[in-house]
Amino acid sequence: MARAPFLINPLELDRVALGDPLATRDALYTLWAALNAQATREAVRIGAWKDVPYTAADFQGLDSAVGTNTWTVDAADLVQFQYLRIDDLLLVHWVISNSTIPADGLVRDAMLIKIPGGFIGRQGMVQNFGSLVWSDSVTVDSTLGFVQVNGTTGLVTPLGDRIECFKSPAGTDFVTPSANNLSLAGFALISIESPGGGVLG
């Protein structure tokens, strides 16, 4: 019976060693198919950078002693907001230019960015993997801050729902008001889970 072209067969190394051209062809195709399938699985696992659609509610101020408050990030202020998922890790990158803290007299010791993709930070963990630079009406040169995702305690609900951006480890407050001149750029690498502790899809 004629052999189907490019049929995937188990490797027949003894026949390949004897120089059988059909066995050699099948063995090479089997290897190619396996490598191609693995490449497809890796592409799904690693994914690709995704742009996050603008939503004003994704951005808030935080008074750690009281709760959340207003941070005005207009669509034009959001230069970049993207994420890349690799299994249970999420890499988030953002560039926000000339946003506004209103003149409401409220304290903001952190600015909050919602974790995209419908994920939250791993519960029971405080994560500080990332970097932040910022500038405002007082400090016009870019200055290093730091980021945090808190899955243990705090006033952000649900826990680990937001990336917390701080000016300094000392918890220095952001300037209020800051009209169209608060800029933040940074990234965070976050160990994630689904809300409610569900299995990641």
N, C-alpha and C positions, 0 to 999 in steps of 0.2 A: 504494500500500500504506500502511495506517495506520502511523503512527510509534508505537513503544513509549513509554509514558509515562516521563518522567524518564530517557531514554536518555542515557548519557554519550558525547558526541561531541566531536571536536576543536573548538576555538574557531573559529567562523565569523564573524570580526569584520566582514566586509563585509556579511553579512546582518543582523547585529546593528545595524550603522550604518544600515541601511535600515529598521529598525524591525520586522523579522520576529519575531513573538512566540515562535514555536517555537525559533528560533535563540537568542533571548535567554534563554528558559527553559533550553535545553540548556547554554548558556555559563555561566549562573549555577550550575547543578547541577554542571557540571564543576569550577568553582572551589570550590564547597562540598566536593565529594568529595576534591579535592586537599588542601584545608586540613584536613579531617577525618582523612585518612590521615596527614598530617604531625603532627597533634596526637597521634594514636595512637602514631606512632613516637617522638615526644618523651616521651610518658608511659612507654613501655617503657625508653627510654634513661635517663631520670632516675630512674625507679622511685619508691619510697615508703619512708618510715622503717620499718624492721623491728626488732622486739624480739628480743633475743638470749636464748634460753632459759638458765636458770641452770645452770652447770656449775662445780663447785668447782675443777676443774683449769685453768680459764681464768685463774686468779690465782696468782701466785707472787712470792716475793721473789727478789732477785738480789744476790749478792756478786760484783762484777765481777772479783775476783781468783780466785774459786773456782768459782762456778756458782750454779744456782738452789737455792732453799730454800722453806720453808713461809710462806705468807700465807693466813690463814684468813678467807675471805669467805663468810659464811653466806648462805643464800637471803634471809633477812630484811634483810641488810646491803646487798643489791643493789637500790637504789631505782630506778635507771634504767640500762639498757644497750641502746643502739640504734645502728643504722647506716643510712646512705643511700649508695647507689652511683650515681655519675654517670660513665658510661663507665669509664675506668681510674682514677677517683678514688673514694676511700671516705672518708666523713665519719662518724666514730665519736664517740659521746657517752656518758658514764657518770657516775653518781652513786653512790658507795659510802659508807655511813655506819656508823661504829662497828664496823669490822672489827678483826681481832686479829693481832698479831705474837706468836708464842709465846715463852716464856722459855727459849730454847734456846742463848743465847749466841752466835748466828751474826750476822754482819754483813749488813745490807741497805742498800746504797746506792741501790737502785732497786726499785720495785714494778712487776711485769709484768702486763699485761692482754693476753690473746690477741686478735689481730685476728680479728673475726668474719667469717662468710660463706665460710670456706674459702680466704681470700686471704692473701697475704704482701706485705710491702712490696717495692717495686722493688729488685731486686738491684743492688749496686754503688752504692747511694745511702744517705746518712744524712739523714733527714728530720726537721725540727724545726718542722713547721707545726701549731701547736695551743696549748693553754693548760691550766694545772692550778692548782687551789687545794687546799690540804690543811690538816689540823689533827690533832694527836695529844695524848698525855697531858701533854706539856710545853707545846706551843704550842696553846692552845685557840682562838685567833682564826684565821680562814682566812688562809693565807699563800700567796703565789704561788710555784709551782714551774715546771717545764717538762717537756715530753714529747719523746720521740725514738723513731724507728723506724730501726734500724740494719741495713741490708742489705749491709754490707761486712765487718765483723769482729765477733767477740764470742763469748760462751759460750752464747748463745741459739740453739737448733737447732730448725727450720731458721732461717737468718739472716732477719731481718725478720719473724719470726712473731709478735712481741709488741710492744705499745706499752710503752716504758720510761718510767716516771714518776719524776722526780727532785725532791728537795726544793729544790735550788738548783744553779746552774751549777758551784759548787765541789764538788759531789758529797757533800754532807753526808749522813751515815747517818741512816736512820729509827730512832726510839727502839725499843729492845728491852729488856724486853717492852712491848707496848702492847695491853692487854686491853680489847677492845670500845670503843676510842676513836680508832682511826686512820680518818680520813675523807678521801676524795679525790673531787673532781669535776673534770671537764674534757672536752676534745674534742681530736681529732686529725684532720687532713686528710692522707690518705695516698695516694701514687701506688702502685697495686697491680699485681700480676701473679698468675697461678695458680702454685701450688707446682710446682717443676720447670721453670718458665719457659714453661708452656703458654699457649695463646691463651685470653684471657678469653672466657667465653661470654656 
